[in-house]
Each structure stands twice: as structure tokens, then as C-alpha cells.
Amino acid sequence: MSITLRITGVSQMQQRLKDVKRAVRAELKKAVRLEGELIKTDAQTNYIPVDFGTLLDSAIVNPVEETLTTVTVRISVGGASAPYALAIHEHPDFDPPSWEGKTIKFNPEGRGPKFLELPMNAAIAGMATRIANAINL
């Protein structure tokens, strides 16, 4: 006794798998972009200090970048005022000469250093679950 097994449609299945991969990748990029937007909004709402609004207004989520193995989104604050943003973000570890002998009071109270790092760290806890739910096709 012998059994013959014939598999047909292999090329169609390969194409379908490529289509699914593209769809998942597109949803992943959207989900990563949304995570960046959520972190930026949290930073603007709760962490970025406001004097004249320079930092607050400069916060952006850059376009998603991808390689074969990564999908990345970059959140930027500062723009042309990047040195100022860095000084505020890293204070009190960062000590520009213009701050020597001055007491810095951030406005509103409770905002200040690590204004991007804090919301990023807060987002990490549920990030994998949110992204997995977003790409559930």
C-alpha cells in the first residue's frame, strides 16, 4: 500500500504569507507611532516645564524608521533650542554656567528634569501589550 500526497498552491501560500507579513508590519508601525504620540502627549501634559512654551511647542514625534529587524520612533523636544532642552532635561546633573548660583524653579510646580524620560518609563509597563493588541489582525 502506498499513499501519495500532492501539495498544490505553494506559490499562492507563499504570496499570502508575504501579504500577511506586510499587513502585520504596517500595523506594527502604526502602533509604534501611536506609542510615541502617547508619550509625547504625556510629556507635554504632565512633565515639560513651561516658561515661554519653547519646549512644549517643540515636542514632535518623528516619522517611524524601520530596518529588517526594528521599528523605531523618535520623540524630539527642543528643535533649534536643543541645547536648552538638554540642559533642562538633565538638570541638576547638567550645570550650564548660566545656572551657577541660581535657584531654578520649574513651572508649573512638579515639572522639570527628565521631562521625556519619565513618561517614557511610565509607558514601558504596558507597551508590549498595547502593541500586541494593536497588531492583532
Backbone as CSV, one residue per row, in Angstrom:
resi,resn,N_x,N_y,N_z,CA_x,CA_y,CA_z,C_x,C_y,C_z
1,MET,0.837,-1.159,0.000,0.000,0.000,0.000,0.892,1.236,0.000
2,SER,0.517,2.220,-0.765,1.258,3.478,-0.782,0.263,4.645,-0.795
3,ILE,0.715,5.735,-0.244,-0.108,6.947,-0.202,0.667,8.037,-0.914
4,THR,-0.006,8.713,-1.765,0.606,9.834,-2.472,-0.025,11.115,-1.952
5,LEU,0.821,12.033,-1.603,0.351,13.324,-1.117,0.840,14.384,-2.086
6,ARG,-0.082,15.134,-2.606,0.281,16.193,-3.546,-0.141,17.524,-2.913
7,ILE,0.801,18.439,-2.804,0.519,19.765,-2.259,0.484,20.730,-3.439
8,THR,-0.616,21.406,-3.552,-0.750,22.402,-4.618,-0.957,23.767,-3.983
9,GLY,-0.704,24.779,-4.727,-0.926,26.140,-4.245,0.196,26.695,-3.384
10,VAL,1.384,26.093,-3.477,2.505,26.550,-2.651,2.854,28.000,-2.976
11,SER,2.920,28.354,-4.223,3.283,29.737,-4.577,2.220,30.717,-4.090
12,GLN,0.940,30.317,-4.147,-0.126,31.186,-3.648,0.000,31.350,-2.116
13,MET,0.329,30.257,-1.426,0.505,30.318,0.025,1.688,31.210,0.382
14,GLN,2.773,31.110,-0.365,3.932,31.956,-0.105,3.573,33.427,-0.293
15,GLN,2.805,33.721,-1.336,2.390,35.103,-1.568,1.486,35.590,-0.441
16,ARG,0.576,34.734,-0.001,-0.334,35.103,1.094,0.445,35.386,2.372
17,LEU,1.459,34.581,2.661,2.291,34.811,3.841,3.044,36.143,3.744
18,LYS,3.515,36.478,2.556,4.168,37.771,2.354,3.178,38.908,2.589
19,ASP,1.941,38.732,2.103,0.908,39.754,2.312,0.600,39.938,3.791
20,VAL,0.512,38.827,4.523,0.249,38.900,5.964,1.406,39.603,6.671
21,LYS,2.611,39.266,6.295,3.782,39.901,6.897,3.756,41.413,6.672
22,ARG,3.421,41.836,5.459,3.324,43.267,5.148,2.244,43.934,5.990
23,ALA,1.103,43.262,6.129,-0.007,43.828,6.906,0.371,43.958,8.382
24,VAL,1.012,42.942,8.928,1.434,42.987,10.329,2.462,44.095,10.519
25,ARG,3.402,44.203,9.599,4.436,45.246,9.687,3.801,46.641,9.640
26,ALA,2.821,46.835,8.781,2.137,48.132,8.687,1.417,48.452,10.000
27,GLU,0.758,47.464,10.583,0.061,47.676,11.857,1.059,47.929,12.983
28,LEU,2.192,47.252,12.938,3.235,47.465,13.937,3.745,48.901,13.868
29,LYS,3.991,49.398,12.662,4.457,50.776,12.503,3.440,51.767,13.055
30,LYS,2.158,51.526,12.797,1.109,52.404,13.342,1.109,52.364,14.865
31,ALA,1.241,51.164,15.428,1.210,51.007,16.885,2.413,51.687,17.540
32,VAL,3.590,51.564,16.941,4.783,52.199,17.483,4.649,53.716,17.397
33,ARG,4.111,54.197,16.293,3.869,55.647,16.142,2.903,56.148,17.216
34,LEU,1.835,55.387,17.461,0.864,55.762,18.490,1.528,55.805,19.865
35,GLU,2.393,54.855,20.171,3.111,54.875,21.446,3.925,56.162,21.573
36,GLY,4.585,56.554,20.492,5.342,57.806,20.506,4.451,59.006,20.762
37,GLU,3.290,59.024,20.125,2.336,60.127,20.320,1.835,60.175,21.766
38,LEU,1.556,59.005,22.338,1.079,58.953,23.726,2.143,59.468,24.695
39,ILE,3.393,59.079,24.461,4.492,59.546,25.323,4.675,61.047,25.176
40,LYS,4.640,61.543,23.946,4.783,62.990,23.713,3.670,63.754,24.414
41,THR,2.442,63.285,24.283,1.305,63.969,24.904,1.424,63.962,26.423
42,ASP,1.834,62.827,26.982,2.031,62.748,28.431,3.121,63.730,28.868
43,ALA,4.207,63.789,28.113,5.292,64.724,28.433,4.788,66.166,28.405
44,GLN,4.039,66.516,27.360,3.526,67.885,27.248,2.516,68.205,28.346
45,THR,1.678,67.251,28.674,0.609,67.475,29.641,1.112,67.501,31.077
46,ASN,2.114,66.688,31.382,2.476,66.493,32.783,3.919,66.790,33.169
47,TYR,4.837,66.888,32.209,6.247,66.930,32.589,7.048,68.112,32.043
48,ILE,6.802,68.512,30.821,7.620,69.574,30.226,7.328,70.892,30.931
49,PRO,8.377,71.533,31.474,8.153,72.817,32.136,7.785,73.888,31.112
50,VAL,7.019,74.853,31.574,6.535,75.902,30.680,7.013,77.250,31.205
51,ASP,7.788,77.933,30.406,8.172,79.303,30.710,7.531,80.154,29.626
52,PHE,8.095,80.066,28.427,7.504,80.755,27.284,6.855,79.769,26.324
53,GLY,6.917,78.486,26.625,6.330,77.466,25.770,7.289,76.922,24.730
54,THR,8.568,77.317,24.806,9.556,76.884,23.820,9.661,75.369,23.747
55,LEU,9.815,74.738,24.891,9.947,73.275,24.906,8.619,72.608,24.557
56,LEU,7.568,73.078,25.171,6.249,72.475,24.969,5.863,72.450,23.495
57,ASP,6.075,73.561,22.820,5.686,73.677,21.418,6.628,72.947,20.465
58,SER,7.821,72.598,20.939,8.802,71.962,20.048,8.717,70.436,20.049
59,ALA,7.912,69.854,20.916,7.829,68.391,21.015,7.198,67.811,19.751
60,ILE,7.885,66.839,19.155,7.363,66.184,17.950,7.661,64.688,17.988
61,VAL,6.844,63.951,17.274,7.109,62.540,17.040,7.558,62.445,15.589
62,ASN,8.787,62.019,15.406,9.359,61.924,14.063,8.778,60.724,13.323
63,PRO,8.896,60.695,12.003,8.393,59.540,11.247,9.025,58.236,11.712
64,VAL,8.261,57.179,11.650,8.736,55.857,12.038,9.856,55.433,11.090
65,GLU,10.903,54.880,11.665,12.019,54.343,10.884,12.000,52.831,11.039
66,GLU,12.405,52.123,9.996,12.430,50.675,10.100,13.617,50.077,9.362
67,THR,14.060,48.960,9.894,15.051,48.129,9.231,14.413,46.747,9.113
68,LEU,15.168,45.773,8.701,14.624,44.414,8.621,14.238,43.876,9.991
69,THR,14.895,44.363,11.051,14.670,43.795,12.380,14.110,44.764,13.418
70,THR,13.981,46.038,13.090,13.496,47.002,14.076,12.493,47.972,13.477
71,VAL,11.630,48.457,14.350,10.722,49.563,14.030,10.926,50.575,15.147
72,THR,11.294,51.798,14.791,11.695,52.801,15.768,10.939,54.099,15.551
73,VAL,10.584,54.741,16.661,10.045,56.091,16.583,10.878,56.959,17.528
74,ARG,11.175,58.149,17.095,11.993,59.072,17.877,11.131,60.273,18.274
75,ILE,11.152,60.583,19.549,10.429,61.745,20.071,11.475,62.818,20.326
76,SER,11.246,64.004,19.791,12.221,65.081,19.931,11.592,66.270,20.640
77,VAL,12.395,66.924,21.451,11.977,68.154,22.108,13.137,69.123,22.002
78,GLY,12.847,70.331,21.620,13.882,71.355,21.591,14.092,71.987,20.237
79,GLY,14.090,71.180,19.176,14.323,71.728,17.839,15.590,72.559,17.812
80,ALA,15.467,73.808,17.390,16.621,74.708,17.336,17.151,75.015,18.734
81,SER,16.316,74.784,19.746,16.718,75.027,21.134,17.159,73.740,21.826
82,ALA,17.699,72.811,21.056,18.099,71.511,21.623,19.070,71.645,22.801
83,PRO,20.063,72.540,22.755,20.943,72.666,23.929,20.173,73.086,25.187
84,TYR,19.196,73.970,25.020,18.349,74.387,26.138,17.527,73.209,26.652
85,ALA,16.944,72.442,25.739,16.149,71.274,26.128,17.013,70.268,26.879
86,LEU,18.231,70.041,26.408,19.141,69.116,27.069,19.472,69.602,28.478
87,ALA,19.743,70.886,28.610,20.082,71.450,29.925,18.913,71.283,30.898
88,ILE,17.709,71.557,30.449,16.532,71.421,31.313,16.301,69.949,31.639
89,HIS,16.395,69.081,30.639,16.130,67.654,30.850,17.111,67.049,31.842
90,GLU,18.374,67.409,31.743,19.404,66.787,32.567,19.656,67.499,33.893
91,HIS,19.076,68.665,34.109,19.246,69.395,35.371,18.743,68.524,36.515
92,PRO,19.365,68.399,37.635,20.508,69.169,38.107,21.864,68.563,37.772
93,ASP,21.885,67.435,37.053,23.162,66.821,36.697,23.943,67.673,35.710
94,PHE,23.238,68.400,34.881,23.839,69.242,33.862,23.942,70.638,34.461
95,ASP,25.087,71.271,34.374,25.279,72.537,35.069,25.783,73.618,34.117
96,PRO,24.897,74.188,33.315,25.382,75.253,32.427,25.824,76.469,33.242
97,PRO,26.831,77.201,32.769,27.334,78.364,33.513,26.239,79.379,33.845
98,SER,25.220,79.490,32.999,24.164,80.480,33.253,23.332,80.129,34.480
99,TRP,23.446,78.870,34.996,22.677,78.466,36.176,23.471,78.598,37.471
100,GLU,24.758,78.905,37.352,25.587,78.973,38.556,25.033,80.003,39.519
101,GLY,24.867,79.567,40.773,24.392,80.475,41.815,22.923,80.805,41.743
102,LYS,22.180,80.162,40.848,20.757,80.450,40.712,19.932,79.279,41.213
103,THR,18.809,79.580,41.797,17.853,78.548,42.164,16.861,78.451,41.021
104,ILE,16.711,77.274,40.497,15.810,77.079,39.367,14.478,76.584,39.886
105,LYS,13.417,77.282,39.530,12.067,76.862,39.899,11.323,76.578,38.602
106,PHE,10.891,75.341,38.457,10.190,74.958,37.244,8.710,75.287,37.378
107,ASN,8.099,75.602,36.255,6.703,75.984,36.212,5.986,75.105,35.194
108,PRO,4.826,74.587,35.482,4.170,74.518,36.784,4.975,73.644,37.732
109,GLU,4.698,73.795,39.018,5.394,73.027,40.041,5.256,71.535,39.768
110,GLY,6.337,70.811,39.969,6.332,69.373,39.729,6.876,68.989,38.358
111,ARG,7.029,69.959,37.485,7.617,69.689,36.174,9.090,70.019,36.210
112,GLY,9.834,69.523,35.219,11.248,69.871,35.180,12.100,68.794,34.559
113,PRO,13.199,68.448,35.250,14.153,67.490,34.688,13.495,66.163,34.327
114,LYS,14.102,65.505,33.358,13.666,64.176,32.898,12.246,64.209,32.322
115,PHE,11.888,65.323,31.705,10.529,65.509,31.190,10.173,64.568,30.051
116,LEU,11.146,63.928,29.436,10.865,62.933,28.399,11.124,61.512,28.923
117,GLU,12.114,61.386,29.750,12.452,60.076,30.311,11.339,59.538,31.220
118,LEU,10.747,60.397,32.043,9.705,59.947,32.974,8.469,59.390,32.262
119,PRO,7.910,60.090,31.260,6.753,59.494,30.580,7.114,58.254,29.765
120,MET,8.343,58.199,29.255,8.790,57.000,28.535,8.821,55.811,29.487
121,ASN,9.423,56.001,30.652,9.481,54.920,31.632,8.085,54.497,32.082
122,ALA,7.193,55.447,32.229,5.822,55.121,32.628,5.106,54.311,31.549
123,ALA,5.406,54.570,30.295,4.733,53.884,29.178,5.224,52.454,28.981
124,ILE,6.426,52.172,29.422,7.033,50.863,29.157,6.200,49.721,29.723
125,ALA,5.627,49.910,30.909,4.926,48.823,31.589,3.869,48.139,30.714
126,GLY,3.054,48.883,30.001,2.003,48.271,29.194,2.239,48.312,27.703
127,MET,3.424,48.742,27.306,3.701,48.956,25.887,3.579,47.680,25.056
128,ALA,4.180,46.601,25.486,4.148,45.359,24.703,2.714,44.873,24.510
129,THR,1.907,44.964,25.554,0.507,44.535,25.463,-0.272,45.422,24.506
130,ARG,-0.074,46.743,24.613,-0.793,47.659,23.716,-0.409,47.414,22.258
131,ILE,0.876,47.194,22.004,1.321,46.952,20.626,0.783,45.611,20.123
132,ALA,0.839,44.591,20.959,0.318,43.279,20.563,-1.177,43.368,20.249
133,ASN,-1.926,44.089,21.069,-3.370,44.247,20.814,-3.619,45.015,19.522
134,ALA,-2.765,46.007,19.237,-2.939,46.814,18.027,-2.691,46.023,16.758
135,ILE,-1.780,45.056,16.801,-1.475,44.300,15.570,-2.225,42.992,15.494
136,ASN,-3.169,42.781,16.364,-3.993,41.571,16.342,-4.933,41.644,15.143
137,LEU,-4.513,41.095,14.028,-5.283,41.185,12.787,-6.411,40.184,12.753
